[in-house]
Amino acid sequence: MPIDPIGKKGGIPPQVPAAGGPGGAAPTKAFEVEAPKKAEAAEAVSGASALEQLRAGKIDVNQYVEMKLDEATAHLKGLHASELEHVREVLRGKIVQDPHLVDLVRQATGRVPTPPEE
């Protein structure tokens, strides 16, 4: 009994129905674009990202950090105001004191953030 050459070249190619004809493929769905997220929408309104504004001299490095904190905590708007401010303070403290985070800000901006004055 001969062995069937499954997976080997040759043989009859499968019949693929032509698109649009009887039994053809269904028409594809139109391309849709999602609405921009909140941070992207704010960026679009301002016309420039926080980094672009910093490089253009419109804001300083501390304002850049504040804008990044706004982006990072945007999903926490449901928290009580004091809780949200506590989270922002902790993050801000880490950004200006943690050597790794200070280095990341320096790499991105060319400047080092300063601790907030109290």
N, C-alpha and C positions, 0 to 999 in steps of 0.2 A: 504494500500500500504506500503510495507516495506521500511525502510530508508537505503540508500546505505552507507556502512561503509567506507567512504572516509577517508584516513589517519589512518585507523585502521590496526592492524596487520592481516596478513593472506592474502588470495587471491592468485592470480597467479602473480609471479614476472615478470617484464618486460623482454623481450628477448633482450639480448645484443649480437650483432654479435661478433664472435671471431676476434681478431686482425690478419690481414694478409690474412684472407679468403675473399671470395666474400662479398662485403658490409662491410668489416672490416674497422678498423681505418686506416687512412693514416699514412705512416711512419713519424716519428718525424724528425725535422730539426736538423742538426748537431750542437753541442755546439760551440759557437763562443766567443772569448775573445776580448774585446775592447783594443785598444792601450792605454798605460798609459798616464795620463795627464802630462803637462809640468813639474809641480813640482815633480810628482812621477818619471818621467823620469830622472830628475836631481838627485833625491835621489838615484835612481838605479845606475846611473853612479858613484856617489861619494861613493856608497856602504853603506852609513849610513845616517840616518835622522839628522837634526840639533841637536835634543836633544841627540841622541846617540853620535854625535861628541863632544858635550859639556861635556857629562858625561865621555867620553874617554880622555878629556883634550886637544883635538885638537883645540878647539876654546874657547873663553871666552864668558861670558853672553852677552856682547855687540855685538859680532859677531853673536851670536844666534839670538838676536833681529833683526839684519840686515837681516839675512837669512829669518826670519819669515816675515819681511817687504817685502822682494823680493817675497815671496809666496803670500802675501796679495795683492800686487799691480801688479802681473803678468798680470792680465786681463786688466790693464790700459796702456799697452804699446803704444796704439794709441794716447795718450795725448802728447802734446808738452813737451819737456824735463823739462822745468822750472815748468810747472804745475805738472808733476809727482813728481819732487823733493819737491815741496811745500806740496803735499799730504803726501809724505814720512816723511817730517819734522813734520807735524802736528801729524801724527800717532806716530812717535818716541817720540815726546814730551808727548803725552798722556800716552804712555807705561811707561815712566820713572817718570811721575809726578802724574798720577791718582792713588790714593791709592788702588782701586780695581784691576786695571791692574797690578800694582806693585806686589800685593799679588798673582795674578794669575801666574805671571812670577816666583815669589819665590816658589810657590807650584810646578810648573813644573820643575824648574831647581835647586832649593835650594839656589839660589843667587838672588841679586837685581841688576837690570840694573842701570847704572850711566848715568847722562845726558851727551850728546856729548859735547866735548870741542870746543869752537868757537875761 
